[in-house]
Amino acid sequence: MRHAAVGVDIGGTKLLMLAEGQDLETPIARRLATGPSTGPADIEAAFHAFLADNSLKPTALGIAVPGLVENGQVKISDVLPQLTGWQGIRNDGIPALLVNDIRGALAQETAGLSRTSSAVVIVCGTAVGSAYLCEGRVIRGSRGWAGEIGSMPIQTPQGVKRLDDLAGGGAIVREVGKHPEQIHAALATGDAQTQGIVNAAGEALGLAIASLVNILNPDTVRIAGGTLGYAGYWDTAVATARTHALPELWDVCTIDRIQATELVVARGAMRLATAAIDGQAWVQQYV
């Protein structure tokens, strides 16, 4: 058996499992599709198959989920409703650390920042989530649920809608009426209607970024997620955010796309799980 830390990133459309460690020459990753019907049994079966197929024994196990997590349990997940009440994977005595997926990304992306930094991490996948660090401390809220930017209400000509329903990848797919691969193809051929839908979604995200910059005054905003891959989405989001943020706050903030965006959540969950096993107290503010 090969020993390695394992991070599991459970999303609305994909399950990503990642193993890294001294026993491995290179990281091992496996990606599988998910959907609203995906439940704990599906995830646990895929996880154990991943370990068996690669002769892996976890030294630490971090599991990131899209939803509200409290006391080691998923309280609610809009995109994966079958996970409600789940307490994570049990595996041969290795305790699993269960964390909100954006908190996992925050842990990974702020690892190299100064202890007094203020940062925002946004992940725009099927839906939109965010997490915040203020002067080195995670902003948790009264129940530890702070960061549900996807539920932010926005006035539209069709009434009040949530940011998820305007800027998320799921919203784009529903509005265009095509699969993501088909949307990319339509954008590549210059389809004006598809481009307009994508740009409108990017504009909605940009307004949310500007709101966070204006409210939190962060040093840095780092953004990940598959939705950023749609042509025009990222550029529109940044241009909109720049227009609507206070210039003084915008000028002292760095806005970047997260590198290795596909792995950032899994690596963050892995980092938190490893630190928890080592007894590092700072982990508690993330879970």
Stockholm file with secondary structure:
# STOCKHOLM 1.0

chainA/1-287         MRHAAVGVDIGGTKLLMLAEGQDLETPIARRLATGPSTGPADIEAAFHAFLADNSLKPTALGIAVPGLVENGQVKISDVLPQLTGWQGIRNDGIPALLVNDIRGALAQETAGLSRTSSAVVIVCGTAVGSAYLCEGRVIRGSRGWAGEIGSMPIQTPQGVKRLDDLAGGGAIVREVGKHPEQIHAALATGDAQTQGIVNAAGEALGLAIASLVNILNPDTVRIAGGTLGYAGYWDTAVATARTHALPELWDVCTIDRIQATELVVARGAMRLATAAIDGQAWVQQYV
#=GR chainA/1-287 SS CEEEEEEEEECSSEEEEEEESTTCSSCEEEEEECCTTCCHHHHHHHHHHHHHHHTEEEEEEEEEESSEEETTEEEECSSCGGGTTCCCCCBTTBCEEEEEHHHHHHHHHTTTSCTTCCEEEEEESSSEEEEEEETTEECCCTTSCCCCGGGCEEEETTEEEETHHHHSHHHHHHHHTSCHHHHHHHHHTTCHHHHHHHHHHHHHHHHHHHHHHHHHCCSEEEEECGGGGSTTHHHHHHHHHHHHSCHHHHTTCEEEECTTTTTHHHHHHHHHHHHHHTTCGGGGGGC
#=GC SS_cons         CEEEEEEEEECSSEEEEEEESTTCSSCEEEEEECCTTCCHHHHHHHHHHHHHHHTEEEEEEEEEESSEEETTEEEECSSCGGGTTCCCCCBTTBCEEEEEHHHHHHHHHTTTSCTTCCEEEEEESSSEEEEEEETTEECCCTTSCCCCGGGCEEEETTEEEETHHHHSHHHHHHHHTSCHHHHHHHHHTTCHHHHHHHHHHHHHHHHHHHHHHHHHCCSEEEEECGGGGSTTHHHHHHHHHHHHSCHHHHTTCEEEECTTTTTHHHHHHHHHHHHHHTTCGGGGGGC
//
